[in-house]
Amino acid sequence: MIIRPVVAVLLVAACSTADRAQPVASAPVDAPAAVETSSIERGAMFARTQCAACHAVGSDGASPLAAAPPLREISRRYPVEQLQEAFAEGFVTAHSTMPEFVLEASDNRDLIAYLASIQEE
């Protein structure tokens, strides 16, 4: 039987080649983008649950409360990245209908990421 020795030689050759083979490099995972996306998603959820009663929180539509600007337009009034400090210390506005609130660091980061992602030019 000539087939068995040939198969055995092929298996040995394959095993020895596998030992010398370089590992296949996988495509790098873009971890910051994955983290950013989930942060944006968490910020969107926060906005829907905490802000949507007064503000339009999406990319279109009017705010339920006329005096409350749509969140996608907030950068017209405030630089979004500068809101992080205000949210952490307690955000108060000139109109009395907006409640004062203080955000935990993770909620703050997520809301800022979401706000930055939806701003209109």
Backbone as numpy.savetxt, mean C-alpha at the origin, in Angstrom:
# Nx Ny Nz CAx CAy CAz Cx Cy Cz
21.08 -56.83 -21.42 20.26 -55.66 -21.42 21.13 -54.42 -21.42
21.15 -53.78 -22.49 21.95 -52.59 -22.66 21.23 -51.33 -22.14
19.96 -51.41 -22.00 19.18 -50.24 -21.59 19.49 -49.86 -20.14
19.60 -50.84 -19.23 19.88 -50.53 -17.82 21.19 -49.80 -17.64
22.30 -50.24 -18.22 23.55 -49.49 -18.04 23.46 -48.08 -18.62
22.77 -47.88 -19.72 22.64 -46.54 -20.33 21.81 -45.65 -19.41
20.73 -46.16 -18.87 19.90 -45.38 -17.96 20.69 -45.04 -16.71
21.45 -45.99 -16.19 22.26 -45.74 -15.00 23.30 -44.67 -15.27
23.95 -44.70 -16.41 24.94 -43.68 -16.77 24.26 -42.32 -16.89
23.10 -42.26 -17.51 22.38 -41.00 -17.65 21.97 -40.44 -16.28
21.52 -41.30 -15.38 21.12 -40.85 -14.05 22.33 -40.32 -13.27
23.45 -41.03 -13.33 24.66 -40.58 -12.64 25.11 -39.25 -13.23
25.09 -39.12 -14.54 25.50 -37.88 -15.19 24.57 -36.74 -14.79
23.29 -37.01 -14.73 22.33 -35.98 -14.35 22.55 -35.55 -12.91
22.83 -36.49 -12.03 23.05 -36.15 -10.62 24.32 -35.33 -10.45
25.38 -35.71 -11.14 26.62 -34.96 -10.99 26.51 -33.57 -11.62
25.74 -33.43 -12.68 25.51 -32.12 -13.29 24.67 -31.26 -12.36
23.71 -31.86 -11.70 22.85 -31.10 -10.79 23.66 -30.55 -9.62
24.67 -31.33 -9.15 25.49 -30.84 -8.05 26.29 -29.60 -8.45
26.73 -29.53 -9.69 27.54 -28.41 -10.15 26.69 -27.26 -10.66
25.44 -27.49 -10.89 24.61 -26.45 -11.48 24.45 -25.29 -10.51
24.47 -24.11 -11.07 24.26 -22.92 -10.27 22.77 -22.78 -10.00
22.42 -22.29 -8.83 21.00 -22.11 -8.56 20.42 -21.07 -9.50
19.20 -21.30 -9.86 18.52 -20.38 -10.75 18.09 -19.18 -9.92
18.50 -18.01 -10.37 18.14 -16.79 -9.64 16.68 -16.47 -9.92
15.97 -16.25 -8.88 14.58 -15.86 -9.07 14.52 -14.36 -9.25
13.45 -13.91 -9.84 13.28 -12.48 -10.03 13.17 -11.82 -8.66
13.83 -10.69 -8.48 13.77 -10.04 -7.17 12.34 -9.63 -6.83
12.00 -9.81 -5.60 10.68 -9.42 -5.13 10.74 -7.96 -4.74
9.82 -7.20 -5.23 9.79 -5.78 -4.94 9.04 -5.59 -3.63
9.69 -5.88 -2.52 9.05 -5.83 -1.21 8.47 -4.47 -0.87
9.22 -3.36 -1.10 8.62 -2.06 -0.75 7.31 -1.80 -1.48
7.21 -2.19 -2.74 5.97 -1.98 -3.48 4.84 -2.80 -2.87
5.15 -4.04 -2.47 4.13 -4.87 -1.85 3.67 -4.28 -0.53
4.60 -3.79 0.26 4.24 -3.16 1.53 3.45 -1.90 1.27
3.90 -1.10 0.30 3.20 0.15 -0.01 1.77 -0.12 -0.45
1.59 -1.11 -1.29 0.25 -1.42 -1.76 -0.65 -1.82 -0.60
-0.18 -2.65 0.30 -1.02 -3.04 1.40 -1.27 -1.86 2.34
-0.30 -0.97 2.48 -0.49 0.23 3.29 -1.56 1.12 2.66
-1.52 1.27 1.35 -2.54 2.05 0.65 -3.91 1.42 0.83
-3.97 0.10 0.73 -5.25 -0.59 0.92 -5.78 -0.40 2.34
-4.89 -0.49 3.32 -5.33 -0.27 4.71 -5.77 1.18 4.90
-5.06 2.13 4.28 -5.46 3.53 4.36 -6.81 3.76 3.72
-7.07 3.09 2.61 -8.38 3.20 1.95 -9.49 2.68 2.85
-9.23 1.56 3.52 -10.21 1.00 4.44 -10.45 1.97 5.60
-9.38 2.55 6.13 -9.53 3.53 7.22 -10.38 4.71 6.74
-10.07 5.23 5.56 -10.83 6.37 5.02 -12.30 6.01 4.84
-12.58 4.81 4.33 -13.98 4.40 4.14 -14.72 4.30 5.47
-14.05 3.80 6.49 -14.74 3.61 7.76 -14.78 4.87 8.63
-13.76 5.71 8.54 -13.66 6.86 9.44 -13.96 8.21 8.80
-13.87 8.32 7.48 -13.97 9.62 6.83 -15.15 9.74 5.86
-15.66 8.62 5.39 -16.64 8.63 4.31 -18.00 9.22 4.69
-18.30 9.36 5.96 -19.57 9.96 6.34 -19.63 11.42 5.90
-18.46 12.06 5.80 -18.42 13.48 5.42 -17.68 13.73 4.11
-16.61 12.97 3.86 -15.74 13.20 2.70 -15.96 12.15 1.61
-15.85 12.57 0.36 -15.74 11.60 -0.73 -14.34 11.00 -0.58
-14.25 9.70 -0.50 -12.96 9.06 -0.24 -12.36 8.40 -1.47
-13.09 8.32 -2.55 -12.59 7.66 -3.76 -12.08 8.63 -4.80
-11.91 8.12 -5.99 -11.35 8.91 -7.08 -12.39 9.77 -7.79
-13.66 9.65 -7.39 -14.69 10.50 -7.98 -15.84 10.67 -6.98
-16.80 11.48 -7.35 -17.96 11.69 -6.51 -17.83 12.88 -5.59
-18.98 13.35 -5.15 -19.03 14.50 -4.24 -19.03 14.01 -2.79
-18.60 14.87 -1.90 -18.62 14.56 -0.47 -20.05 14.62 0.04
-20.43 13.72 0.94 -21.76 13.77 1.53 -22.02 15.09 2.27
-20.99 15.65 2.87 -21.10 16.94 3.55 -20.45 17.98 2.65
-21.22 18.93 2.18 -20.73 19.91 1.19 -19.48 20.66 1.66
-19.36 20.92 2.94 -18.19 21.66 3.45 -16.92 20.80 3.52
-17.07 19.50 3.40 -15.93 18.59 3.51 -15.35 18.33 2.12
-14.10 18.71 1.89 -13.52 18.49 0.56 -13.33 16.99 0.28
-13.47 16.58 -0.97 -13.12 15.20 -1.31 -11.66 14.94 -0.93
-11.37 13.79 -0.40 -10.00 13.49 0.02 -9.02 13.54 -1.14
-9.48 13.29 -2.36 -8.59 13.34 -3.52 -8.13 14.76 -3.84
-8.76 15.76 -3.22 -8.41 17.16 -3.44 -7.71 17.79 -2.23
-7.40 17.01 -1.23 -6.86 17.54 0.02 -5.51 18.25 -0.20
-4.75 17.82 -1.21 -3.44 18.43 -1.45 -3.57 19.86 -1.98
-4.75 20.26 -2.38 -4.96 21.65 -2.78 -4.93 22.57 -1.56
-5.22 22.00 -0.41 -5.25 22.78 0.84 -4.01 22.55 1.70
-3.53 21.32 1.73 -2.41 20.94 2.59 -1.47 20.01 1.82
-0.16 20.16 1.98 0.74 19.14 1.43 0.49 17.83 2.18
0.17 16.79 1.46 -0.23 15.52 2.08 0.82 15.01 3.05
2.09 15.06 2.67 3.14 14.53 3.55 3.24 15.31 4.85
2.79 16.55 4.87 2.84 17.34 6.10 1.65 17.04 7.02
0.67 16.33 6.55 -0.47 15.97 7.38 -0.12 14.91 8.42
0.95 14.18 8.19 1.32 13.10 9.10 1.52 13.63 10.53
2.20 14.74 10.67 2.42 15.30 12.00 1.10 15.76 12.62
0.28 16.41 11.83 -1.02 16.87 12.34 -1.88 15.70 12.78
-1.89 14.62 12.00 -2.69 13.45 12.36 -2.17 12.80 13.64
-0.86 12.84 13.85 -0.27 12.21 15.03 -0.51 13.03 16.29
-0.56 14.34 16.17 -0.69 15.21 17.34 -2.13 15.58 17.66
-2.99 15.47 16.70 -4.39 15.85 16.89 -4.76 16.89 15.86
-5.59 16.51 14.95 -5.95 17.35 13.81 -7.23 18.11 14.12
-7.16 19.42 14.06 -8.33 20.26 14.30 -8.47 21.18 13.10
-9.70 21.36 12.63 -9.94 22.26 11.51 -10.76 23.46 11.96
-10.91 24.39 11.06 -11.64 25.62 11.37 -13.15 25.38 11.49
-13.65 24.34 10.84 -15.10 24.12 10.94 -15.40 23.13 12.06
-16.48 23.38 12.75 -16.80 22.63 13.97 -17.32 21.22 13.71
-17.72 20.92 12.50 -18.29 19.59 12.25 -17.22 18.51 12.13
-15.96 18.90 11.91 -14.88 17.91 11.82 -14.42 17.58 13.23
-14.51 16.31 13.61 -14.08 15.95 14.97 -12.55 15.99 15.09
-12.07 16.26 16.28 -10.63 16.18 16.52 -10.28 14.71 16.65
-9.16 14.33 16.08 -8.73 12.95 16.20 -7.22 12.87 16.22
-6.72 11.81 16.80 -5.29 11.51 16.86 -5.13 10.09 16.34
-4.25 9.91 15.35 -4.07 8.59 14.75 -2.86 7.87 15.33
-3.00 6.57 15.48 -1.86 5.72 15.81 -0.89 5.76 14.65
0.37 5.46 14.89 1.41 5.55 13.86 1.07 4.73 12.62
0.59 3.50 12.79 0.30 2.66 11.62 -0.88 3.20 10.83
-1.94 3.65 11.50 -3.08 4.24 10.80 -2.66 5.51 10.08
-1.83 6.29 10.74 -1.34 7.55 10.17 -0.57 7.27 8.87
0.37 6.35 8.94 1.19 6.01 7.77 0.30 5.50 6.63
-0.66 4.64 6.96 -1.53 4.07 5.94 -2.44 5.12 5.31
-3.00 5.99 6.14 -3.87 7.04 5.60 -3.08 8.00 4.72
-1.89 8.37 5.12 -1.05 9.25 4.30 -0.72 8.57 2.97
-0.39 7.29 3.01 -0.10 6.55 1.77 -1.31 6.55 0.85
-2.50 6.33 1.42 -3.71 6.34 0.62 -3.99 7.73 0.05
-3.91 8.74 0.90 -4.18 10.11 0.42 -3.23 10.48 -0.71
-1.96 10.16 -0.55 -0.98 10.47 -1.59 -1.31 9.74 -2.89
-1.88 8.54 -2.78 -2.16 7.74 -3.98 -3.37 8.24 -4.77
-4.25 9.01 -4.15 -5.49 9.41 -4.86 -5.53 10.89 -5.25
-4.49 11.63 -4.95 -4.54 13.07 -5.23 -4.65 13.37 -6.70
-5.49 14.34 -7.01 -5.62 14.84 -8.38 -4.51 15.84 -8.64
-4.14 15.96 -9.86 -3.10 16.93 -10.22 -3.61 18.32 -10.13
